[in-house]
Amino acid sequence: MDVGNLYSLKRGDEQMDEARFILQQMGDQGYDAIAMGAKDLALPDSCKQLLLDEAPGTWIGTNLKPEDRGSVIQPHLIQKVDGVKVGLFSWIDPAYNFNRVDSAKVLDNLVETARELRPKVDVLVLLAHTSNRGVEDVMESVPEVDFVLLGGNASPMMKEKLAGQTLIGNAGDRGRHVAWFDIELDRNKQMVKREYGVMKLDHDFPRRPDVAQAMLEFSDMLTEKKADKIEKERLAKLDRLGINPFSLPGHDSPLSYVGDNECRACHTDVYSAYKATPHARAFSNLIRERESNNEEKLPKYTTGYLEKTGFLNRIHTPRLMNVQCESCHGRGSEHVRTEGKALETLRPDPENSCVACHTQDFDPDFDLEEGLKHVHNMADIRLDGAASRTSSSPLQKHLPKDVRSGKGK
């Protein structure tokens, strides 16, 4: 069972692809029932309809008004499991602020439904969107319920909670845990055993190779679709600006910009020193000055502006805001792919990148020798308000000898 909020709205066209992929995986795993959550209700009609049409199990929305349930969402579900009749119904608590549901749009039928279902089933389960702390008070009104699975709560309930004779559990959100109830009934359908537990789905949890491969292929597909969309928008913008895309650097390069987070993984000290420089805060200055859309300034405050795989705008390419590592060292995709072995794909003379931005018109007082000292030189950069005297940056060895010594112009 899934307690709802199956899919949160995301920006862009990929929302339909992601929603469909989630449903396919749930079908493969054999889900029987899904409760309609507050976030499911807030989805755009097209995405919500896809969830309803392609869901692997039955959608339940007990306290939704009939006009909102339609023909697909059921008020409850009764299903036989090993000869035992299990009744499922759901409830979105309008008083729970996290739900943000207008109380006028839901029915006050929790007690009524519990009393109606109890004589028809051997086990009664409520899928509830309410708070971890307030659920005991809610259960006082429906003692007929045997088990409650909570939804809409980020943190899992690692230990069982009892409210009278009702056993309560919560798996948390984002699919990071699975909560389970182990139930045993005697021949008279009387409960003789019930246990609760939570499994953590971390990196040590066994993986199914076919699912892992499907995830990888799906991720690659989304990345490719996003890249295609960004490239189309880039070309359209260049056309509006009257710029020939073949006139830009790297228009025929097989390499891509990756962003400084990729550099950070290996070059930790250099990255820390870089973050203390004006280059790392360049774009925030544009935002503060309300110049973040200034076409004349953007090339000097971003990485690879309007180049292929470079910065386009804050929405599509936020990872390339600021003057990052690749502004000087060039596209890093091959360097990253080979885990640092492909040094030949980086610029052998990154100091030439300085004068590309620090031109006579833009920065007439710029001194290259002095400027290079403050790029990410660990021996010179000020970190905690005092000069750091640690060893030189690892990237210094990739610079020409005269530049490493500080003598290059």
Contacts in CASP RR format, 6 or more apart in sequence:
PFRMAT RR
TARGET T0000
AUTHOR 0000-0000-0000
METHOD contacts of the structure
MODEL  1
MDVGNLYSLKRGDEQMDEARFILQQMGDQGYDAIAMGAKDLALPDSCKQL
LLDEAPGTWIGTNLKPEDRGSVIQPHLIQKVDGVKVGLFSWIDPAYNFNR
VDSAKVLDNLVETARELRPKVDVLVLLAHTSNRGVEDVMESVPEVDFVLL
GGNASPMMKEKLAGQTLIGNAGDRGRHVAWFDIELDRNKQMVKREYGVMK
LDHDFPRRPDVAQAMLEFSDMLTEKKADKIEKERLAKLDRLGINPFSLPG
HDSPLSYVGDNECRACHTDVYSAYKATPHARAFSNLIRERESNNEEKLPK
YTTGYLEKTGFLNRIHTPRLMNVQCESCHGRGSEHVRTEGKALETLRPDP
ENSCVACHTQDFDPDFDLEEGLKHVHNMADIRLDGAASRTSSSPLQKHLP
KDVRSGKGK
1 31 0 8 1.000
1 32 0 8 1.000
1 33 0 8 1.000
1 34 0 8 1.000
1 35 0 8 1.000
1 88 0 8 1.000
1 125 0 8 1.000
1 127 0 8 1.000
1 149 0 8 1.000
2 26 0 8 1.000
2 31 0 8 1.000
2 33 0 8 1.000
2 34 0 8 1.000
2 35 0 8 1.000
3 35 0 8 1.000
3 37 0 8 1.000
3 90 0 8 1.000
3 127 0 8 1.000
3 128 0 8 1.000
3 129 0 8 1.000
3 149 0 8 1.000
3 150 0 8 1.000
3 151 0 8 1.000
3 152 0 8 1.000
3 171 0 8 1.000
4 34 0 8 1.000
4 35 0 8 1.000
4 36 0 8 1.000
4 37 0 8 1.000
4 39 0 8 1.000
4 40 0 8 1.000
4 127 0 8 1.000
4 129 0 8 1.000
4 151 0 8 1.000
4 152 0 8 1.000
5 37 0 8 1.000
5 38 0 8 1.000
5 39 0 8 1.000
5 40 0 8 1.000
5 129 0 8 1.000
5 151 0 8 1.000
5 152 0 8 1.000
5 173 0 8 1.000
6 19 0 8 1.000
6 22 0 8 1.000
6 34 0 8 1.000
6 37 0 8 1.000
6 40 0 8 1.000
6 51 0 8 1.000
7 15 0 8 1.000
7 18 0 8 1.000
7 19 0 8 1.000
7 22 0 8 1.000
7 39 0 8 1.000
7 40 0 8 1.000
7 43 0 8 1.000
7 47 0 8 1.000
7 51 0 8 1.000
8 39 0 8 1.000
9 15 0 8 1.000
9 39 0 8 1.000
9 42 0 8 1.000
9 43 0 8 1.000
9 44 0 8 1.000
9 47 0 8 1.000
10 18 0 8 1.000
11 315 0 8 1.000
13 225 0 8 1.000
13 229 0 8 1.000
14 222 0 8 1.000
14 225 0 8 1.000
14 226 0 8 1.000
15 47 0 8 1.000
16 46 0 8 1.000
16 47 0 8 1.000
16 50 0 8 1.000
17 218 0 8 1.000
17 221 0 8 1.000
17 222 0 8 1.000
17 225 0 8 1.000
18 222 0 8 1.000
19 47 0 8 1.000
19 50 0 8 1.000
19 51 0 8 1.000
20 50 0 8 1.000
20 54 0 8 1.000
21 218 0 8 1.000
23 50 0 8 1.000
23 51 0 8 1.000
23 54 0 8 1.000
23 55 0 8 1.000
23 56 0 8 1.000
25 211 0 8 1.000
25 214 0 8 1.000
26 34 0 8 1.000
26 55 0 8 1.000
26 56 0 8 1.000
26 57 0 8 1.000
27 56 0 8 1.000
27 57 0 8 1.000
28 211 0 8 1.000
30 56 0 8 1.000
31 56 0 8 1.000
31 57 0 8 1.000
32 57 0 8 1.000
32 58 0 8 1.000
32 77 0 8 1.000
32 79 0 8 1.000
33 57 0 8 1.000
33 58 0 8 1.000
33 59 0 8 1.000
33 60 0 8 1.000
33 77 0 8 1.000
33 79 0 8 1.000
33 88 0 8 1.000
33 127 0 8 1.000
34 55 0 8 1.000
34 57 0 8 1.000
34 58 0 8 1.000
34 59 0 8 1.000
34 60 0 8 1.000
35 59 0 8 1.000
35 60 0 8 1.000
35 61 0 8 1.000
35 90 0 8 1.000
35 127 0 8 1.000
35 129 0 8 1.000
35 151 0 8 1.000
36 59 0 8 1.000
36 60 0 8 1.000
36 61 0 8 1.000
36 64 0 8 1.000
36 73 0 8 1.000
36 90 0 8 1.000
36 92 0 8 1.000
37 90 0 8 1.000
37 92 0 8 1.000
37 99 0 8 1.000
37 129 0 8 1.000
37 151 0 8 1.000
37 152 0 8 1.000
38 92 0 8 1.000
38 98 0 8 1.000
38 99 0 8 1.000
38 100 0 8 1.000
38 101 0 8 1.000
38 129 0 8 1.000
38 152 0 8 1.000
40 48 0 8 1.000
40 51 0 8 1.000
41 48 0 8 1.000
41 64 0 8 1.000
41 68 0 8 1.000
41 101 0 8 1.000
43 51 0 8 1.000
51 59 0 8 1.000
52 59 0 8 1.000
52 72 0 8 1.000
52 73 0 8 1.000
53 72 0 8 1.000
58 74 0 8 1.000
58 77 0 8 1.000
59 72 0 8 1.000
59 73 0 8 1.000
59 74 0 8 1.000
60 73 0 8 1.000
60 74 0 8 1.000
60 75 0 8 1.000
60 76 0 8 1.000
60 77 0 8 1.000
60 88 0 8 1.000
60 89 0 8 1.000
60 90 0 8 1.000
60 127 0 8 1.000
61 69 0 8 1.000
61 73 0 8 1.000
61 74 0 8 1.000
61 75 0 8 1.000
61 89 0 8 1.000
61 90 0 8 1.000
61 92 0 8 1.000
62 75 0 8 1.000
62 76 0 8 1.000
62 89 0 8 1.000
62 90 0 8 1.000
62 91 0 8 1.000
62 107 0 8 1.000
62 109 0 8 1.000
62 110 0 8 1.000
62 113 0 8 1.000
63 90 0 8 1.000
63 91 0 8 1.000
63 92 0 8 1.000
63 106 0 8 1.000
63 107 0 8 1.000
63 108 0 8 1.000
63 109 0 8 1.000
63 110 0 8 1.000
63 113 0 8 1.000
64 73 0 8 1.000
64 92 0 8 1.000
64 105 0 8 1.000
64 106 0 8 1.000
64 107 0 8 1.000
65 105 0 8 1.000
65 106 0 8 1.000
65 107 0 8 1.000
68 105 0 8 1.000
69 75 0 8 1.000
75 89 0 8 1.000
75 113 0 8 1.000
76 87 0 8 1.000
76 88 0 8 1.000
76 89 0 8 1.000
76 90 0 8 1.000
76 113 0 8 1.000
76 117 0 8 1.000
77 87 0 8 1.000
77 88 0 8 1.000
77 89 0 8 1.000
78 85 0 8 1.000
78 86 0 8 1.000
78 87 0 8 1.000
78 88 0 8 1.000
78 117 0 8 1.000
78 120 0 8 1.000
78 121 0 8 1.000
79 85 0 8 1.000
79 86 0 8 1.000
79 87 0 8 1.000
79 88 0 8 1.000
80 86 0 8 1.000
84 122 0 8 1.000
84 123 0 8 1.000
84 183 0 8 1.000
84 185 0 8 1.000
84 189 0 8 1.000
85 120 0 8 1.000
85 121 0 8 1.000
85 122 0 8 1.000
85 123 0 8 1.000
86 121 0 8 1.000
86 122 0 8 1.000
86 123 0 8 1.000
86 124 0 8 1.000
86 125 0 8 1.000
87 117 0 8 1.000
87 120 0 8 1.000
87 121 0 8 1.000
87 123 0 8 1.000
87 124 0 8 1.000
87 125 0 8 1.000
88 125 0 8 1.000
88 126 0 8 1.000
88 127 0 8 1.000
89 113 0 8 1.000
89 114 0 8 1.000
89 117 0 8 1.000
89 124 0 8 1.000
89 125 0 8 1.000
89 126 0 8 1.000
89 127 0 8 1.000
90 126 0 8 1.000
90 127 0 8 1.000
90 128 0 8 1.000
90 129 0 8 1.000
91 110 0 8 1.000
91 126 0 8 1.000
91 127 0 8 1.000
91 128 0 8 1.000
91 129 0 8 1.000
91 130 0 8 1.000
92 99 0 8 1.000
92 101 0 8 1.000
92 106 0 8 1.000
92 129 0 8 1.000
93 99 0 8 1.000
93 128 0 8 1.000
93 129 0 8 1.000
93 130 0 8 1.000
93 131 0 8 1.000
93 138 0 8 1.000
94 101 0 8 1.000
94 102 0 8 1.000
94 103 0 8 1.000
94 106 0 8 1.000
95 103 0 8 1.000
95 130 0 8 1.000
96 129 0 8 1.000
96 130 0 8 1.000
96 131 0 8 1.000
98 131 0 8 1.000
98 152 0 8 1.000
98 153 0 8 1.000
99 129 0 8 1.000
99 152 0 8 1.000
110 138 0 8 1.000
110 141 0 8 1.000
110 142 0 8 1.000
111 141 0 8 1.000
111 142 0 8 1.000
114 124 0 8 1.000
114 126 0 8 1.000
114 142 0 8 1.000
114 144 0 8 1.000
114 145 0 8 1.000
115 144 0 8 1.000
117 124 0 8 1.000
117 144 0 8 1.000
118 124 0 8 1.000
118 144 0 8 1.000
122 185 0 8 1.000
122 189 0 8 1.000
123 146 0 8 1.000
123 147 0 8 1.000
123 183 0 8 1.000
123 185 0 8 1.000
123 191 0 8 1.000
124 144 0 8 1.000
124 145 0 8 1.000
124 146 0 8 1.000
124 147 0 8 1.000
125 145 0 8 1.000
125 146 0 8 1.000
125 147 0 8 1.000
125 148 0 8 1.000
125 149 0 8 1.000
126 142 0 8 1.000
126 145 0 8 1.000
126 147 0 8 1.000
126 148 0 8 1.000
126 149 0 8 1.000
127 148 0 8 1.000
127 149 0 8 1.000
127 151 0 8 1.000
128 135 0 8 1.000
128 138 0 8 1.000
128 148 0 8 1.000
128 149 0 8 1.000
128 150 0 8 1.000
128 151 0 8 1.000
129 150 0 8 1.000
129 151 0 8 1.000
129 152 0 8 1.000
130 138 0 8 1.000
130 150 0 8 1.000
131 153 0 8 1.000
132 150 0 8 1.000
132 153 0 8 1.000
132 155 0 8 1.000
132 157 0 8 1.000
132 161 0 8 1.000
132 170 0 8 1.000
135 148 0 8 1.000
135 150 0 8 1.000
135 161 0 8 1.000
135 163 0 8 1.000
135 168 0 8 1.000
136 161 0 8 1.000
136 163 0 8 1.000
136 168 0 8 1.000
139 145 0 8 1.000
139 148 0 8 1.000
139 163 0 8 1.000
139 164 0 8 1.000
139 166 0 8 1.000
139 168 0 8 1.000
140 163 0 8 1.000
142 166 0 8 1.000
143 164 0 8 1.000
143 165 0 8 1.000
143 166 0 8 1.000
145 166 0 8 1.000
146 165 0 8 1.000
146 166 0 8 1.000
146 167 0 8 1.000
146 191 0 8 1.000
146 194 0 8 1.000
147 166 0 8 1.000
147 167 0 8 1.000
147 168 0 8 1.000
147 169 0 8 1.000
147 181 0 8 1.000
147 194 0 8 1.000
148 163 0 8 1.000
148 166 0 8 1.000
148 167 0 8 1.000
148 168 0 8 1.000
148 169 0 8 1.000
149 169 0 8 1.000
149 170 0 8 1.000
149 171 0 8 1.000
149 179 0 8 1.000
150 157 0 8 1.000
150 168 0 8 1.000
150 169 0 8 1.000
150 170 0 8 1.000
150 172 0 8 1.000
151 170 0 8 1.000
151 171 0 8 1.000
151 172 0 8 1.000
151 173 0 8 1.000
152 172 0 8 1.000
152 173 0 8 1.000
153 170 0 8 1.000
153 172 0 8 1.000
153 173 0 8 1.000
154 172 0 8 1.000
154 173 0 8 1.000
154 174 0 8 1.000
155 170 0 8 1.000
155 172 0 8 1.000
156 170 0 8 1.000
156 171 0 8 1.000
156 172 0 8 1.000
156 176 0 8 1.000
156 177 0 8 1.000
156 179 0 8 1.000
156 198 0 8 1.000
157 168 0 8 1.000
157 169 0 8 1.000
157 170 0 8 1.000
157 172 0 8 1.000
157 179 0 8 1.000
157 198 0 8 1.000
158 197 0 8 1.000
158 198 0 8 1.000
159 196 0 8 1.000
160 167 0 8 1.000
160 168 0 8 1.000
160 169 0 8 1.000
160 195 0 8 1.000
160 196 0 8 1.000
160 197 0 8 1.000
161 167 0 8 1.000
161 168 0 8 1.000
161 169 0 8 1.000
162 168 0 8 1.000
167 181 0 8 1.000
167 194 0 8 1.000
167 196 0 8 1.000
169 179 0 8 1.000
169 196 0 8 1.000
170 179 0 8 1.000
171 177 0 8 1.000
171 178 0 8 1.000
171 179 0 8 1.000
171 198 0 8 1.000
172 179 0 8 1.000
175 201 0 8 1.000
176 200 0 8 1.000
176 201 0 8 1.000
176 202 0 8 1.000
177 198 0 8 1.000
177 199 0 8 1.000
177 200 0 8 1.000
177 201 0 8 1.000
178 198 0 8 1.000
178 199 0 8 1.000
178 201 0 8 1.000
179 196 0 8 1.000
179 197 0 8 1.000
179 198 0 8 1.000
179 199 0 8 1.000
180 196 0 8 1.000
180 197 0 8 1.000
180 198 0 8 1.000
180 199 0 8 1.000
181 194 0 8 1.000
181 195 0 8 1.000
181 196 0 8 1.000
181 197 0 8 1.000
182 193 0 8 1.000
182 194 0 8 1.000
182 195 0 8 1.000
182 196 0 8 1.000
183 191 0 8 1.000
183 193 0 8 1.000
183 194 0 8 1.000
184 191 0 8 1.000
184 192 0 8 1.000
184 193 0 8 1.000
184 194 0 8 1.000
185 191 0 8 1.000
185 192 0 8 1.000
186 192 0 8 1.000
199 205 0 8 1.000
226 316 0 8 1.000
227 309 0 8 1.000
229 316 0 8 1.000
230 312 0 8 1.000
230 316 0 8 1.000
230 317 0 8 1.000
231 308 0 8 1.000
233 312 0 8 1.000
233 316 0 8 1.000
234 245 0 8 1.000
234 306 0 8 1.000
234 308 0 8 1.000
234 310 0 8 1.000
234 312 0 8 1.000
235 245 0 8 1.000
237 306 0 8 1.000
237 312 0 8 1.000
238 244 0 8 1.000
238 245 0 8 1.000
238 306 0 8 1.000
241 295 0 8 1.000
243 306 0 8 1.000
245 251 0 8 1.000
245 308 0 8 1.000
246 252 0 8 1.000
248 306 0 8 1.000
248 307 0 8 1.000
248 308 0 8 1.000
249 307 0 8 1.000
250 307 0 8 1.000
250 308 0 8 1.000
250 331 0 8 1.000
251 307 0 8 1.000
251 308 0 8 1.000
253 308 0 8 1.000
253 331 0 8 1.000
255 330 0 8 1.000
255 331 0 8 1.000
255 332 0 8 1.000
255 333 0 8 1.000
255 334 0 8 1.000
255 345 0 8 1.000
256 308 0 8 1.000
256 309 0 8 1.000
256 331 0 8 1.000
256 332 0 8 1.000
256 333 0 8 1.000
257 303 0 8 1.000
257 304 0 8 1.000
257 307 0 8 1.000
257 309 0 8 1.000
257 310 0 8 1.000
257 311 0 8 1.000
257 320 0 8 1.000
257 326 0 8 1.000
257 330 0 8 1.000
257 331 0 8 1.000
257 332 0 8 1.000
257 333 0 8 1.000
258 326 0 8 1.000
258 331 0 8 1.000
258 332 0 8 1.000
258 333 0 8 1.000
258 336 0 8 1.000
259 303 0 8 1.000
259 319 0 8 1.000
259 320 0 8 1.000
259 324 0 8 1.000
259 325 0 8 1.000
259 326 0 8 1.000
260 271 0 8 1.000
260 274 0 8 1.000
260 319 0 8 1.000
260 322 0 8 1.000
260 324 0 8 1.000
260 325 0 8 1.000
260 326 0 8 1.000
261 319 0 8 1.000
262 332 0 8 1.000
262 336 0 8 1.000
263 270 0 8 1.000
263 271 0 8 1.000
263 324 0 8 1.000
263 325 0 8 1.000
263 326 0 8 1.000
263 336 0 8 1.000
264 271 0 8 1.000
266 339 0 8 1.000
266 340 0 8 1.000
267 325 0 8 1.000
267 393 0 8 1.000
267 394 0 8 1.000
267 395 0 8 1.000
269 378 0 8 1.000
269 390 0 8 1.000
269 393 0 8 1.000
269 394 0 8 1.000
270 376 0 8 1.000
270 378 0 8 1.000
270 393 0 8 1.000
270 394 0 8 1.000
270 395 0 8 1.000
272 383 0 8 1.000
273 376 0 8 1.000
273 377 0 8 1.000
273 378 0 8 1.000
273 381 0 8 1.000
273 383 0 8 1.000
273 388 0 8 1.000
273 393 0 8 1.000
274 280 0 8 1.000
274 325 0 8 1.000
274 375 0 8 1.000
274 376 0 8 1.000
276 381 0 8 1.000
276 382 0 8 1.000
276 383 0 8 1.000
277 374 0 8 1.000
277 375 0 8 1.000
277 376 0 8 1.000
277 381 0 8 1.000
279 322 0 8 1.000
279 323 0 8 1.000
279 324 0 8 1.000
279 327 0 8 1.000
279 375 0 8 1.000
280 322 0 8 1.000
280 323 0 8 1.000
280 324 0 8 1.000
281 322 0 8 1.000
282 300 0 8 1.000
282 301 0 8 1.000
282 302 0 8 1.000
282 321 0 8 1.000
282 322 0 8 1.000
282 323 0 8 1.000
283 292 0 8 1.000
283 301 0 8 1.000
283 302 0 8 1.000
283 321 0 8 1.000
283 322 0 8 1.000
284 322 0 8 1.000
285 301 0 8 1.000
286 292 0 8 1.000
286 294 0 8 1.000
286 297 0 8 1.000
286 298 0 8 1.000
286 301 0 8 1.000
291 297 0 8 1.000
292 298 0 8 1.000
292 314 0 8 1.000
298 305 0 8 1.000
298 311 0 8 1.000
299 305 0 8 1.000
299 306 0 8 1.000
299 357 0 8 1.000
300 323 0 8 1.000
300 357 0 8 1.000
300 362 0 8 1.000
301 321 0 8 1.000
301 322 0 8 1.000
301 323 0 8 1.000
302 311 0 8 1.000
302 320 0 8 1.000
302 321 0 8 1.000
302 322 0 8 1.000
302 323 0 8 1.000
303 310 0 8 1.000
303 311 0 8 1.000
303 320 0 8 1.000
303 321 0 8 1.000
303 322 0 8 1.000
303 323 0 8 1.000
303 324 0 8 1.000
303 326 0 8 1.000
303 327 0 8 1.000
304 310 0 8 1.000
304 311 0 8 1.000
304 320 0 8 1.000
304 326 0 8 1.000
304 327 0 8 1.000
305 311 0 8 1.000
306 312 0 8 1.000
309 331 0 8 1.000
310 317 0 8 1.000
310 320 0 8 1.000
311 317 0 8 1.000
311 320 0 8 1.000
311 321 0 8 1.000
314 321 0 8 1.000
323 357 0 8 1.000
326 332 0 8 1.000
327 353 0 8 1.000
327 357 0 8 1.000
328 347 0 8 1.000
328 350 0 8 1.000
328 351 0 8 1.000
328 353 0 8 1.000
328 354 0 8 1.000
328 375 0 8 1.000
329 346 0 8 1.000
329 347 0 8 1.000
329 350 0 8 1.000
329 395 0 8 1.000
329 398 0 8 1.000
330 346 0 8 1.000
330 347 0 8 1.000
330 350 0 8 1.000
330 353 0 8 1.000
331 345 0 8 1.000
332 345 0 8 1.000
332 346 0 8 1.000
334 342 0 8 1.000
334 345 0 8 1.000
335 341 0 8 1.000
335 342 0 8 1.000
335 343 0 8 1.000
335 345 0 8 1.000
335 346 0 8 1.000
343 398 0 8 1.000
346 398 0 8 1.000
347 353 0 8 1.000
348 398 0 8 1.000
348 400 0 8 1.000
349 400 0 8 1.000
349 403 0 8 1.000
350 399 0 8 1.000
351 368 0 8 1.000
351 372 0 8 1.000
351 399 0 8 1.000
351 400 0 8 1.000
351 403 0 8 1.000
351 408 0 8 1.000
354 366 0 8 1.000
354 368 0 8 1.000
354 371 0 8 1.000
354 372 0 8 1.000
355 366 0 8 1.000
355 368 0 8 1.000
357 363 0 8 1.000
358 366 0 8 1.000
358 368 0 8 1.000
368 408 0 8 1.000
368 409 0 8 1.000
369 406 0 8 1.000
369 407 0 8 1.000
369 408 0 8 1.000
369 409 0 8 1.000
372 403 0 8 1.000
372 406 0 8 1.000
372 408 0 8 1.000
373 380 0 8 1.000
373 406 0 8 1.000
374 380 0 8 1.000
374 381 0 8 1.000
376 393 0 8 1.000
376 395 0 8 1.000
377 392 0 8 1.000
377 393 0 8 1.000
377 396 0 8 1.000
378 388 0 8 1.000
378 390 0 8 1.000
378 391 0 8 1.000
378 392 0 8 1.000
378 393 0 8 1.000
379 388 0 8 1.000
379 389 0 8 1.000
379 390 0 8 1.000
379 391 0 8 1.000
379 392 0 8 1.000
380 387 0 8 1.000
381 388 0 8 1.000
382 388 0 8 1.000
392 404 0 8 1.000
396 404 0 8 1.000
397 404 0 8 1.000
400 408 0 8 1.000
402 408 0 8 1.000
END
